[in-house]
Amino acid sequence: MTYSGVVKVGGPADVHELTDLMISKVAVGPMDNNAYLLRCRATGEQILIDAAAEPATLLGLIGDDSVTAVVTTHRHGDHWGALAEVVAATGARTYAGRDDAEGIPVPTDVPVDDGDTVRVGRVELTARHLVGHTPGSIALVYDDPHGHPHVFTGDCLFPGGVGNTHDDPAAFASLLDGVEEKLFGTLPDETWVYPGHGRDTTLGAERPQLPEWRSRGW
């Protein structure tokens, strides 16, 4: 089946099969959050990005092979609602941006800084610290050696704009500057974007809109 990235709460996961990595996307909770299970195809090791809600759904997705880590993209409660239950069931280590860790009630085992590496088996993802939606939001970039990059953006980048900065011009400028520099400025148009809510996109689809986003201020 061709991956579309279109999922709905209560529905099945959609699986993006790459050469070295399998990415399973599922929608959970009242705010229609996306959670992503990443599985190294060489080793079978798994990590989860955003234990957002519905622990039973997430643990069912994880299955008997468990997860070694859960990465929380940022401190907002709709992205860690099932974190305590998933960690209790799996013993996974917890990762989050250093500047957001204090806002997450489950202790962060590994504070993540810009440029840090998060590993799943033989696959490496690079963290990018993006300030504006929250102080410590992180995106995770997988530079697929067999194809184009993939980036998990939390609530920092969506189809049609950056994340909510609550009408704070300084926060908006910081977030857009960071997204332009660290994502659009370093990654190609083919880069696949997996956001914290809703449908996927690509950097190429969004790049022409950057001047409009800056001029409108959100």
Beta strands, then each sheet from edge to edge (+ up, - down):
strand 1: 14-17
strand 2: 21-28
strand 3: 33-40
strand 4: 46-49
strand 5: 69-72
strand 6: 93-97
strand 7: 110-112
strand 8: 117-120
strand 9: 123-130
strand 10: 137-143
strand 11: 149-154
strand 12: 157-158
strand 13: 161-162
strand 14: 192-195
strand 15: 201-202
sheet 1: 1+ 2- 3+ 4- 5- 6- 7-
sheet 2: 8+ 9- 10+ 11- 14- 15+
sheet 3: 12+ 13-
end
